[in-house]
Amino acid sequence: MWMRHALSDMDLKARVNIELAKATNYLILGNWLNTISYKLSDAGIPVVKVPDGTSLGYSVYALNVASSTIGASPAGAGSSEWRLIESAEFIYMQQAYIERLQAAIVTAEKIESMMIRTKNLEVLNDAVIGGFSIENGGLEASYFYQMYIGPNLVYVSGNIRLSSGGLVITSQYGGTTEHPQIVSWNTEITSTGLKVGEIEVRRNGIYRNGSQIL
């Protein structure tokens, strides 16, 4: 009887709204700033650190409302807008965030990786690639050492520069008491030819100091 009564009271035409639970994605945003309002978004839930007197040096809070009040600290006036996170939960967040990081811009003092895969890499001045550095938009490498040429100790130095204009290799030796004279030479490779010292090989012949000799 009870089952029949319960079924008779049900409205089978009633509309039931069902919302799917959204995935929880945390955005680790570093130290809390009192100059901005943190907001929930499709990207995830903002998580910030607030310095305190604990042994860790800070406490971690996750935004608990749609947007935070500018200047209201999660540990103070804005405590109702934020949720204090336990250390273990925060460590889990960081690990999950690091495992798959997607962002438009990542700014860091140092990034170490066994492999970086990208379709577009911009390397600016003062960067180092192997033994080369980026100088004025080109790759440069220099070397310097001492050696004996016969009985004379000399300084040997050189420079390699690769740019959109071509490749230039410059070398020299000398500059010591035993060998004060500095002897230098260079090799230049461009789209127009190969130049070694005074001799230049072009498509239409061989030149010395700009004059064709062959």
Phi, psi and omega in degrees: 000320183294318180297318180295321180292320182293320180292325181292336180275349182280138176260101184289349179266357182294143180267130179245123178270127179239122177254131177285138179293135179277145178293140181270113178239121183263139177253109180280108189252011177078207183291143178295138178246137183272010183251359182228163174253122179277141185227147171288146179208177177296338180289329178148194184257122179297138176233128184231161177250137179239119180301142177209189184265015180286169180296331178286333179097352180197162172242156185246137182229144175248139181297134186244004179227178182296321179207151182264161178276130180299130176085352181270107184295139177301335180267001182224248186297336182260021184297333180283347182263350185233156178243126178291132184253137177289154183302316182297321180293321180294320178299319177297319178300313181298316180297316180294324181290321182287325181301322179218099183252120177234126182202159177285319180222132174240121179248122182212151178290325182206132176235125178243136181205146175286335180207133173238121181246124182207153176263355181209113182235123177249119181247125187260175181306147179077359175286157181240129176235104185061234177268008182253152174237157178268117179228121179052041176082004180235167177268130180227144174217140180231156177217158181205134175200171179247145177205166177259132168249103191065230180273357188261131174276129181230158172266133178243129179218161179199166181215139177238128179229126177242121180219183179296339180279339180144198182243129179234125178241120181241135179222155176201159174214162183118203176082018178244172179298320179288331182219076184292333180292134179260123179254124183228155177204164180211157176234132183231128178242120178229183179290343182267341180165191181240128182236124177235109183062237181273347185264134180229129178257118179245178181296328185256011178152189181245135185237152171232120182053038176090349180256134182288130179244349180205000000 
